[in-house]
Structures are given as structure tokens and as C-alpha cells.
Amino acid sequence: MKVRDDKNKIYIKLLILFLQIHIIFGSLPRENEKQSFFKEGGDSILVNKCCEGYELYVGKSCEHVNRTNESLWQPLFTSVSGEPNIKVSYSFITGTPDCGSRQVWPIYFNANSTEKLQLLPNGVLRHIYSHPILNEDDIGVEVIGGNDYLFHDFPQGQYCMDKRIEGDQVNEFAKVCVPAHENSWTRTEFVMHNIVNPVTHGINIVCFLSIAIIYFVMPNLRDLVGNITTTLCICLILNQIGDLFRMLTIFTSHISLLITETICYIFLLGSFFWLNSLAFYIWKTFKSRNVFLRITDRKKYCYYSMYSWSCTLILGVLAIFAHFTMDYPKLNGSVELLGEREEIGSLGLIIFFVPIAFVVLMDVYFFASTLKVINRMHTYGRIHHKLRHSFRMFLLMLFIMTLNWLFFLASFTKYDSLINTYIIVNALQGPLSVYVCVFDQKHVLYLVQKTCCYNSRVCSCCRPKPELEWGDEMTAMNTGLNY
């Protein structure tokens, strides 16, 4: 009797389990049932689907099909000869392609698109386009309707497809791995981004580092203007380093891009605030009736540091906060797709760059106001005479940095010509800054020449000329050099 009761209990449990499985699978929508098309004597092939079998690609993430008014995506196969809607047995593999260090590139296809996506019976995705975008060694030619079309095949695992909903538009969507070209170094984009770009940024870094060392090492230049100039060059160095890695095409991780872009934008913003501090100091000194104030340069530098760094950090934190909370709102229960080049959004860029525009306008006001005061002065003391050269340096640096910033903004349009123009213009920023801060300043140039030739009495080609500035006559007498 006990054995019979145990068997009855086992049968009841199996029946309950069967009913539960039937209820679970019966509650799913009919569109979610996998449909298979069979090819004569063929085995099931694998098709990469970006989202799960019951999801669609909505906006920038995957959502359940019940939240939309569309049906699930079903692959349509096309033969190599171009015959559409052939029957093939298939099964889905969900997830984005693993491209490694290569970029993930989206392709959108609809009825009015000039590009076409064809899923071949062997599971290969063929991308047909009417204009050449790859190297000749990586493409094929297909004759469709009497016309030659270029195409590239992506093997299984190097792509994923799905139906994409963006507002009222519904189209077929694919994410593919950008092909790794053996001769990609011959392409203009690769040469400009990965060869010319590092060279130009390296030249700028060396130039700014030279200016910072000169103004930091020379005792006579370690005043307030010299300390501000040194800090300004350090900001520009860090900005160049961030911009260098931001433009390299070999970095595709969204984390590395966010870090490099944050460094680039924050220190670019900081450099303009430090230039604004220099403009304010020159303007205030010329406007003041008594230039012999009791406050020391060290205290002034601390005050300007509090102003520049606090404004920079506050705006930087606000921009990053806006990027993560406002540019990309939280999606309810959706699965975000990975593998994209996530960059700082438009709202974050606005918070970074709009204050720069206001700072430039403030600098223009300080320039115009200071120029009026200088034109009214008939006699100059030592401080005013020295600040006139600093005023000229500020004006030229403002012009160089603003021009480079405008081309930097133009490079965000994603036009290759504007990006290449920015790379070329950016190459001039460092050498021009060296000329403005060192060679155009007679006092600074004299100190550099004196230091370099102090231990080389035989060398007379690099010795400073007898055009000395305030205080340089006594320095020349103390060093024992005859000029």
C-alpha cells in the first residue's frame, strides 16, 4: 500500500510540474514562438540577435515586445544570387558581437535606404552599399538590376541583427564589427588620427612643458604672472594628453573614452579660467591708484587658485552629473546594449563649453578696459612697464586659445575635413605659445639667454643683446658678463 501511495504522489507531482510548464510557456505571446524555415537537406544555422528572443531594440536599449505595438523580428534569408525569402532552418544567439579592440558600428536599413542588409543562407550578413567605404581588398562587387554594388560580408559572431523602433520609425538594424584592415595605415582617417594627431599633440606638450619649466625655474619670473602662466601651461598639457587619447581610434571602451574626455574638457575649462585670472589681475592693477599693496603675490595666487579651481571643479561635476542623469534617462527594466562608444552627451558639453564662451567675453571686456587706461597713461613705473608686456602676452594667448577652441568645437560636427583641420590648427598652438611667452618677451628671453650662456663664455652667438629691461642691467653687472 505504501509503495502504491508513493507512486501516486510521484504521478501527481509530475502532473503539477507539467501543468506549470504549460502555463508558463502558454502565457508567452505567440510571436515569441520560434519559427523555422527549412532548406532541403540543410542543418540549422546560427543567427545573432541583438536582444533576447522576446525583445526588440527600442531607442538605445532592449524592451519586451509587449511594451510595443510591433511583432518580433524574423530573419529573412536571401540567396547568394539575390533570390529573396528562401527557407532556411535557423536558431538565435542573443547578444552583441564581441569585437575585441575593434569598434562596433551601427547600420540602419529601411525601404528608402540606399544601403541593404542581406542575411545569406550560411548565416553571413552581407552589407551592400552604393559608395565605397572600405578598402578594395576587403570588398566585393555584386550585380543587382544591371548595376554594380559594393558589399562586405560579416561572418557569424561579427554582427547582430534586430528590429529597431525609434519614435514612429521602424527599421531593420544591425551592429557589426568594423573590419580590421591590414593596410589601414594608408587611409586618411587612420593617418590623421593615429599618426599626425600624436605627433602634433606631442609637439604641443613639449612646448607647454618648456614654458612651464622656464617660468618655474627662473627666480626672476616666479612672481604672480609667472605662477599663473606656469599653471596655465600645466592645464594645457593635461588637456593635450586627454585630447590625444580621445581622438585615437584604437580606444573604443566607453570607460576609457569618458575618462579621457573628462580630463580633456575639465583642464581646457581650467586653462580659460586661469587666463581669466591673469586678465583680471592686469586689469585691476592698471585700474588701481596704488599698486604697492601690502598683500603678497603668494596670497594673491591662493585667491586666484580658489577662484579658478573651484569654478572648474563645480562645472565639471555638474557636467558629468548631467551626462549620467539627464542625457540618458533611466529605462524601466530595460537592458542596455554594450559595445558602443559612449561619449559625454550634448548637455554635458554645453555645461563644459558655454562657460568658456562667457569667460572669453569677460576677457574681451578686461582687454578693452585695460587698453583705455594704458592709452591715458603718460608715464609708467616699473610695475606698469612690466605689466604692459604681460598684457600683450595675455592678448596673444587669448587669441591663440580662442581660435583653437573654435576649431575644436567645429570638430564635433563629425565631418572629416573639419576634424583634420582642427588637428592641423592644434599643431600651431604650442609653437605660437612659446613665441608669445618666451621669444616675444624681452625680459624672459634675456634671462633664458643669460642662463644658457653663463657657463659658456666662448659662445657669443646666443648671448643677449644690450636691449635690457627693468632690473636686467644690475643682473648683467652681477654675472660679470660684458654685453
KEGU-510598 format. One record per residue (C-alpha): residue in one letter; x negated, y, z. Coordinates in steps of 0.2 Angstrom, whole numbers, plus 5000, padded with zeros to 4 digits. Each point is the difference from the previous one (the first is absolute). Example, Ala and Ser with C-alpha at 12.3 -4.5 7.8 and 13.67 -1.06 7.14 Angstrom:
REM KEGU-510598
(r a; (4938; 4978; 5039))
(r s; (4994; 5017; 4997))
***
This chain:
REM KEGU-510598
(r m; (5000; 5000; 5000))
(r k; (4986; 5012; 5004))
(r v; (4991; 4997; 4984))
(r r; (5016; 5003; 4990))
(r d; (5003; 5016; 5010))
(r d; (4983; 5006; 4996))
(r k; (5002; 4997; 4981))
(r n; (5016; 5010; 5001))
(r k; (4991; 5014; 5008))
(r i; (4987; 5000; 4987))
(r y; (5013; 5000; 4986))
(r i; (5009; 5014; 5008))
(r k; (4983; 5010; 5001))
(r l; (4996; 4997; 4982))
(r l; (5018; 5005; 4995))
(r i; (4998; 5017; 5010))
(r l; (4983; 5003; 4992))
(r f; (5007; 4997; 4983))
(r l; (5014; 5012; 5003))
(r q; (4988; 5013; 5006))
(r i; (4989; 4999; 4985))
(r h; (5015; 5001; 4989))
(r i; (5007; 5015; 5009))
(r i; (4983; 5009; 4999))
(r f; (4997; 4997; 4981))
(r g; (5018; 5003; 4996))
(r s; (5000; 5017; 5008))
(r l; (4986; 5006; 4987))
(r p; (5006; 5009; 4985))
(r r; (5002; 4989; 4984))
(r e; (4988; 5011; 4991))
(r n; (4986; 4994; 5012))
(r e; (5002; 4982; 4994))
(r k; (4985; 4996; 4989))
(r q; (5004; 4998; 4982))
(r s; (4989; 4990; 4989))
(r f; (4998; 4999; 4981))
(r f; (4993; 4985; 4993))
(r k; (4987; 4998; 4986))
(r e; (4999; 4984; 4991))
(r g; (4988; 4988; 5009))
(r g; (4993; 5015; 5010))
(r d; (4996; 5001; 5019))
(r s; (5005; 5015; 5011))
(r i; (4988; 5015; 4999))
(r l; (4997; 5013; 5013))
(r v; (5006; 5018; 4999))
(r n; (4994; 5013; 5012))
(r k; (5015; 5010; 5008))
(r c; (4995; 5016; 5009))
(r c; (5014; 4998; 5013))
(r e; (5008; 4985; 5008))
(r g; (5013; 4990; 4990))
(r y; (5015; 5009; 5008))
(r e; (4992; 5018; 4999))
(r l; (4998; 5013; 4987))
(r y; (4987; 5014; 4999))
(r v; (5009; 5016; 5005))
(r g; (4990; 5016; 5000))
(r k; (4983; 4995; 5008))
(r s; (5006; 4985; 5010))
(r c; (5009; 4983; 4999))
(r e; (5019; 5000; 5005))
(r h; (5013; 4986; 5001))
(r v; (5011; 4999; 4985))
(r n; (5015; 5002; 5010))
(r r; (4995; 5018; 5004))
(r t; (5001; 5004; 4981))
(r n; (5012; 4998; 4986))
(r e; (4989; 4990; 4989))
(r s; (4997; 4982; 4997))
(r l; (4984; 4991; 5003))
(r w; (4986; 5000; 4988))
(r q; (4999; 4986; 4988))
(r p; (4984; 4998; 4989))
(r l; (5003; 4999; 4981))
(r f; (4987; 4991; 4990))
(r t; (4994; 5004; 4983))
(r s; (4990; 4989; 4989))
(r v; (4983; 5004; 4993))
(r s; (5007; 5003; 4983))
(r g; (5013; 5013; 5007))
(r e; (5016; 4989; 5002))
(r p; (5009; 5006; 5015))
(r n; (5010; 4991; 5014))
(r i; (4992; 4983; 4998))
(r k; (5004; 4987; 5014))
(r v; (4986; 4996; 5012))
(r s; (5000; 4992; 5017))
(r y; (4993; 5012; 5013))
(r s; (4998; 5003; 5018))
(r f; (4996; 5016; 5010))
(r i; (4985; 5005; 5010))
(r t; (5003; 5015; 5010))
(r g; (4988; 5014; 5004))
(r t; (4989; 5013; 4992))
(r p; (4984; 4994; 4990))
(r d; (4984; 4999; 5009))
(r c; (4989; 5011; 4990))
(r g; (4985; 5001; 5012))
(r s; (4990; 5016; 4997))
(r r; (5010; 5004; 4984))
(r q; (5014; 5012; 4999))
(r v; (5018; 4995; 4999))
(r w; (5009; 5009; 4986))
(r p; (5019; 5002; 4998))
(r i; (5009; 4997; 4984))
(r y; (5018; 5005; 4997))
(r f; (5010; 4994; 4986))
(r n; (5018; 5004; 4993))
(r a; (5009; 5000; 4984))
(r n; (4993; 5018; 4995))
(r s; (4982; 4996; 5005))
(r t; (4987; 4999; 4987))
(r e; (4991; 4987; 5010))
(r k; (5007; 4982; 5001))
(r l; (4997; 4986; 5013))
(r q; (5002; 4982; 4994))
(r l; (4999; 4985; 5011))
(r l; (4992; 4986; 4989))
(r p; (5005; 4981; 5003))
(r n; (4983; 4996; 5008))
(r g; (5004; 5013; 5014))
(r v; (4988; 5014; 4992))
(r l; (5007; 5018; 5001))
(r r; (4997; 5009; 4983))
(r h; (4999; 5019; 5001))
(r i; (5003; 5007; 4983))
(r y; (4997; 5019; 4997))
(r s; (4999; 5011; 4984))
(r h; (4984; 5009; 5005))
(r p; (4983; 4993; 5005))
(r i; (4997; 5002; 5019))
(r l; (4987; 4986; 5002))
(r n; (4984; 4995; 4992))
(r e; (5000; 4991; 4983))
(r d; (4992; 4984; 5007))
(r d; (5015; 4999; 5013))
(r i; (5015; 5002; 4988))
(r g; (5009; 4991; 4986))
(r v; (5011; 5005; 4986))
(r e; (5017; 4993; 4997))
(r v; (5011; 5003; 4985))
(r i; (5018; 5005; 5005))
(r g; (5012; 5006; 4986))
(r g; (4986; 5003; 4988))
(r n; (4990; 5011; 5012))
(r d; (4984; 4996; 5009))
(r y; (5001; 5002; 5019))
(r l; (4986; 4999; 5013))
(r f; (5003; 4988; 5015))
(r h; (4991; 4993; 5015))
(r d; (5004; 4984; 5009))
(r f; (5000; 4998; 5019))
(r p; (4999; 4982; 5006))
(r q; (5010; 4993; 5014))
(r g; (4994; 5007; 5017))
(r q; (4995; 5017; 4992))
(r y; (5017; 5007; 4999))
(r c; (5018; 5000; 5008))
(r m; (5016; 5005; 4992))
(r d; (5017; 5005; 5007))
(r k; (5015; 5011; 4997))
(r r; (4998; 5018; 5006))
(r i; (5013; 5012; 5006))
(r e; (4996; 5019; 5000))
(r g; (5015; 5011; 5003))
(r d; (5012; 4996; 4985))
(r q; (4986; 4992; 4990))
(r v; (4998; 4981; 4999))
(r n; (4985; 4993; 4991))
(r e; (4988; 4986; 4999))
(r f; (4985; 5002; 5010))
(r a; (4983; 4992; 5001))
(r k; (4984; 5003; 5011))
(r v; (4984; 4994; 4992))
(r c; (4982; 4999; 5004))
(r v; (4990; 5012; 4989))
(r p; (4988; 4990; 4990))
(r a; (4982; 4999; 5005))
(r h; (4990; 5006; 4984))
(r e; (4983; 4995; 4998))
(r n; (4996; 5015; 4990))
(r s; (5010; 5012; 5010))
(r w; (4985; 5012; 5002))
(r t; (5003; 5006; 4983))
(r r; (5017; 5007; 5004))
(r t; (5001; 5019; 5003))
(r e; (5010; 4998; 5016))
(r f; (4988; 4987; 5007))
(r v; (4985; 5011; 4996))
(r m; (5007; 5016; 5007))
(r h; (5007; 4992; 5016))
(r n; (4986; 4988; 5004))
(r i; (4984; 5007; 4993))
(r v; (5002; 5019; 4997))
(r n; (5011; 5003; 5015))
(r p; (4987; 4992; 5013))
(r v; (4986; 5010; 4991))
(r t; (5008; 5017; 5001))
(r h; (5006; 4997; 5018))
(r g; (4983; 4994; 5005))
(r i; (4992; 5016; 4993))
(r n; (5013; 5011; 5010))
(r i; (4996; 4990; 5016))
(r v; (4982; 5004; 4998))
(r c; (5003; 5018; 4996))
(r f; (5011; 5003; 5015))
(r l; (4989; 4990; 5011))
(r s; (4985; 5011; 4995))
(r i; (5010; 5016; 5004))
(r a; (5005; 4993; 5017))
(r i; (4982; 4995; 5004))
(r i; (4993; 5017; 4995))
(r y; (5013; 5010; 5011))
(r f; (4998; 4988; 5014))
(r v; (4981; 4998; 5001))
(r m; (4995; 5018; 4997))
(r p; (5000; 5010; 5017))
(r n; (5004; 5016; 4991))
(r l; (5015; 4993; 4992))
(r r; (5008; 4992; 5015))
(r d; (5012; 5015; 5004))
(r l; (5019; 4999; 4998))
(r v; (5000; 5001; 4981))
(r g; (4987; 4986; 4999))
(r n; (5009; 4989; 5012))
(r i; (5017; 5003; 4990))
(r t; (4991; 4996; 4984))
(r t; (4992; 4984; 5007))
(r t; (5017; 4994; 5006))
(r l; (5008; 5005; 4983))
(r c; (4987; 4989; 4991))
(r i; (5003; 4985; 5011))
(r c; (5018; 5001; 4997))
(r l; (4997; 5001; 4981))
(r i; (4988; 4985; 5002))
(r l; (5013; 4989; 5008))
(r n; (5013; 5006; 4987))
(r q; (4988; 4994; 4986))
(r i; (4998; 4983; 5008))
(r g; (5018; 4997; 5002))
(r d; (5004; 5007; 4982))
(r l; (4986; 4988; 4993))
(r f; (5008; 4984; 5007))
(r r; (5018; 5006; 4997))
(r m; (4996; 5001; 4981))
(r l; (4991; 4984; 4998))
(r t; (5011; 4987; 4991))
(r i; (4992; 4985; 5009))
(r f; (5009; 5004; 5017))
(r t; (5018; 4995; 4999))
(r s; (5004; 4996; 5018))
(r h; (5014; 5012; 5006))
(r i; (4991; 5001; 5017))
(r s; (4983; 5006; 4993))
(r l; (5009; 5012; 4988))
(r l; (5010; 5008; 5015))
(r i; (4984; 5002; 5010))
(r t; (4989; 5008; 4986))
(r e; (5014; 5011; 4995))
(r t; (5003; 5006; 5018))
(r i; (4982; 5004; 5002))
(r c; (4999; 5009; 4983))
(r y; (5015; 5011; 5004))
(r i; (4997; 5003; 5018))
(r f; (4982; 5007; 4997))
(r l; (5005; 5009; 4985))
(r l; (5013; 5009; 5010))
(r g; (4987; 5003; 5014))
(r s; (4988; 5008; 4988))
(r f; (5013; 5013; 4995))
(r f; (5003; 5004; 5018))
(r w; (4982; 5002; 5003))
(r l; (4998; 5011; 4985))
(r n; (5015; 5010; 5007))
(r s; (4991; 5002; 5017))
(r l; (4985; 5007; 4991))
(r a; (5011; 5012; 4991))
(r f; (5009; 5006; 5016))
(r y; (4983; 5002; 5009))
(r i; (4993; 5011; 4986))
(r w; (5017; 5010; 4999))
(r k; (5001; 5003; 5018))
(r t; (4982; 5005; 5002))
(r f; (5002; 5013; 4986))
(r k; (5016; 5006; 5007))
(r s; (4993; 5002; 5018))
(r r; (4993; 5016; 5005))
(r n; (4988; 4992; 5012))
(r v; (4990; 4985; 4993))
(r f; (4990; 4998; 5016))
(r l; (5012; 4989; 5009))
(r r; (4995; 4991; 5016))
(r i; (5007; 4984; 4994))
(r t; (4987; 4988; 4994))
(r d; (5000; 4991; 4983))
(r r; (5001; 4983; 5010))
(r k; (5017; 5005; 5007))
(r k; (5006; 5007; 4984))
(r y; (4995; 4984; 4991))
(r c; (5010; 4990; 5014))
(r y; (5016; 5011; 4997))
(r y; (4998; 4998; 4981))
(r s; (4998; 4981; 5002))
(r m; (5016; 4999; 5011))
(r y; (5009; 5009; 4986))
(r s; (4994; 4990; 4985))
(r w; (5000; 4983; 5008))
(r s; (5016; 5001; 5009))
(r c; (5009; 5006; 4984))
(r t; (4992; 4987; 4990))
(r l; (5004; 4986; 5012))
(r i; (5018; 5005; 5003))
(r l; (5004; 5002; 4981))
(r g; (4991; 4983; 4997))
(r v; (5010; 4991; 5013))
(r l; (5016; 5008; 4993))
(r a; (4996; 4994; 4983))
(r i; (4996; 4982; 5004))
(r f; (5016; 5000; 5011))
(r a; (5010; 5006; 4986))
(r h; (4993; 4987; 4988))
(r f; (5005; 4986; 5011))
(r t; (5017; 5006; 5006))
(r m; (5007; 5011; 4987))
(r d; (4992; 4996; 4983))
(r y; (5005; 4981; 5002))
(r p; (5016; 4998; 5011))
(r k; (5002; 4984; 5010))
(r l; (5010; 4987; 4990))
(r n; (5012; 4989; 5010))
(r g; (4994; 4982; 5000))
(r s; (4991; 5002; 4983))
(r v; (4984; 4992; 4996))
(r e; (4987; 5012; 4993))
(r l; (4989; 4995; 4986))
(r l; (4982; 5000; 5002))
(r g; (4986; 5003; 4988))
(r e; (5004; 5017; 4994))
(r r; (4988; 5015; 5001))
(r e; (5008; 5009; 5014))
(r e; (4995; 5018; 5001))
(r i; (5005; 5015; 5010))
(r g; (5017; 5005; 4994))
(r s; (5006; 5017; 4993))
(r l; (5006; 5007; 5017))
(r g; (4983; 4996; 5008))
(r l; (4991; 5009; 4986))
(r i; (5011; 5015; 5002))
(r i; (4995; 5001; 5018))
(r f; (4982; 4998; 4996))
(r f; (4999; 5012; 4985))
(r v; (5013; 5014; 5003))
(r p; (4990; 5007; 5015))
(r i; (4985; 5001; 4989))
(r a; (5010; 5011; 4989))
(r f; (5004; 5012; 5014))
(r v; (4982; 5000; 5007))
(r v; (4994; 5005; 4982))
(r l; (5013; 5014; 5001))
(r m; (4994; 5006; 5017))
(r d; (4982; 4999; 4993))
(r v; (5005; 5011; 4986))
(r y; (5007; 5013; 5012))
(r f; (4984; 5000; 5011))
(r f; (4990; 5002; 4984))
(r a; (5010; 5015; 4994))
(r s; (5001; 5008; 5017))
(r t; (4981; 4998; 5003))
(r l; (4996; 5007; 4983))
(r k; (5009; 5016; 5004))
(r v; (4991; 5002; 5016))
(r i; (4983; 4997; 4991))
(r n; (5004; 5013; 4987))
(r r; (5003; 5013; 5013))
(r m; (4984; 4997; 5010))
(r h; (4985; 5011; 4995))
(r t; (4987; 4993; 5012))
(r y; (4997; 4983; 5006))
(r g; (4992; 4993; 5015))
(r r; (4991; 4983; 5001))
(r i; (5016; 4990; 5004))
(r h; (5010; 5008; 4986))
(r h; (4986; 4998; 4988))
(r k; (4998; 4982; 5004))
(r l; (5019; 4997; 4999))
(r r; (5001; 5007; 4983))
(r h; (4990; 4986; 4994))
(r s; (5011; 4988; 5010))
(r f; (5015; 5008; 4992))
(r r; (4994; 4997; 4983))
(r m; (4996; 4982; 5005))
(r f; (5018; 4998; 5006))
(r l; (5008; 5007; 4984))
(r l; (4990; 4989; 4989))
(r m; (5003; 4984; 5011))
(r l; (5019; 5005; 5000))
(r f; (5000; 5000; 4981))
(r i; (4990; 4984; 4998))
(r m; (5011; 4990; 5013))
(r t; (5016; 5007; 4993))
(r l; (4996; 4996; 4982))
(r n; (4995; 4982; 5005))
(r w; (5016; 4998; 5010))
(r l; (5011; 5006; 4986))
(r f; (4992; 4987; 4988))
(r f; (5002; 4987; 5014))
(r l; (5019; 5003; 5001))
(r a; (5000; 4999; 4981))
(r s; (4993; 4982; 5001))
(r f; (5015; 4994; 5009))
(r t; (5010; 5001; 4984))
(r k; (4992; 4983; 4995))
(r y; (4995; 5007; 4983))
(r d; (4983; 4993; 4996))
(r s; (4994; 5016; 4992))
(r l; (5004; 5010; 5016))
(r i; (4992; 4987; 5011))
(r n; (4984; 5000; 4990))
(r t; (5000; 5019; 5000))
(r y; (5001; 5000; 5019))
(r i; (4985; 4988; 5001))
(r i; (4990; 5012; 4988))
(r v; (5005; 5016; 5010))
(r n; (4997; 4991; 5016))
(r a; (4982; 4997; 4995))
(r l; (4997; 5019; 4999))
(r q; (5006; 5003; 5018))
(r g; (4984; 4994; 5009))
(r p; (4987; 5009; 4989))
(r l; (5010; 5016; 5000))
(r s; (5001; 5000; 5019))
(r v; (4981; 4998; 5001))
(r y; (4998; 5015; 4989))
(r v; (5012; 5010; 5010))
(r c; (4994; 4995; 5017))
(r v; (4982; 4999; 4997))
(r f; (4993; 5008; 4984))
(r d; (5012; 5014; 5000))
(r q; (4996; 5005; 5018))
(r k; (4983; 5009; 5000))
(r h; (4998; 4998; 5019))
(r v; (5003; 4981; 4999))
(r l; (4989; 4998; 4985))
(r y; (4986; 5009; 5008))
(r l; (5001; 4989; 5016))
(r v; (5000; 4984; 4989))
(r q; (4985; 5006; 4990))
(r k; (4991; 5005; 5015))
(r t; (5003; 4983; 5009))
(r c; (4995; 4990; 4984))
(r c; (4984; 5010; 4997))
(r y; (4994; 5003; 5017))
(r n; (4988; 4985; 5000))
(r s; (4996; 5003; 4982))
(r r; (4990; 5015; 4998))
(r v; (4993; 4995; 4984))
(r c; (5017; 4999; 4992))
(r s; (5005; 5017; 4995))
(r c; (5014; 4996; 4987))
(r c; (5013; 4997; 5013))
(r r; (4996; 5014; 5012))
(r p; (5013; 5013; 5003))
(r k; (5000; 5016; 4991))
(r p; (4997; 5016; 5010))
(r e; (5019; 5004; 5000))
(r l; (5003; 4997; 5018))
(r e; (5016; 5002; 5010))
(r w; (5003; 5006; 5018))
(r g; (4988; 4993; 5012))
(r d; (4990; 4990; 4987))
(r e; (4986; 5013; 5000))
(r m; (4996; 4995; 5018))
(r t; (5001; 4982; 4996))
(r a; (4988; 5001; 4986))
(r m; (4988; 5010; 5011))
(r n; (5001; 4986; 5013))
(r t; (4997; 4986; 4988))
(r g; (4984; 5008; 4994))
(r l; (5005; 4999; 4982))
(r n; (4995; 5013; 4987))
(r y; (5014; 5004; 4988))
***
